[in-house]
Amino acid sequence: MKLINIILTLSILTACSSTTFKTDYDKSTDFSLLKTYSWGENSILLKKSPQASDVIIKRVAKMAQDDIQPILNHEFTSKGLKHVDNGEADMIIHYSAVGDTTNKFGQSNFTPGNVEGRSKMEQEGAMMIGTITLSIIAAKTNEVVWRGECAAFITGDGTNNTRLKKILAELVKDFPPNK
């Protein structure tokens, strides 16, 4: 029975690993001059799916609010950037998280020998299925100089969101861009 549970868990994790990333930047920007950052206004817009309770909505919103900015702070400081107060920054960072919330994730898979050809697996827990967009604005010009976006499903309880850490690290891995 343990082996079946392990196989089912691995199947769910494999099916959920499809995350897409897009980044773009202003090629005329000298990113070596951008050494400090501050946070601008961030937004979280979550739509409630039919099976999600208000508790799930609050848990996912808290996860996004409590986790995204600290994870990105860690990523940016590991790249040598320094977080400063708003008026002193070279760049201002904004993020938005937009998506649907749910407390179940269903995955249909082909099962050999099954007449209907499908079996259903479900995973319980708070999750957001949607997009996180990160915009970096040069403070002097107020122009967007870098933008990244990832479409994924993100799970977590707001205390140990390993998947969100991996997704955000991947999103900013090539920031600042090498020319």
Buried (B, 14 or more C-beta within 10 A) or exposed (E): EEEEEEEBEEBBEEBBEEBEBEBEBBEEBEBEEBBBBBBBEBEBEBBBBEEBEEEBBBBBBBBBEBBBBEBBBEBBEEEEBEBEEEEEBBBBBBBBBBBBBBBEBEBEBEEEEEEEEEEEBEBEBBBBBBBBBBBBBBBEEEEBBBBBBBBBBBBBEBEEBEBBBBBBBBBBEEBBBEE
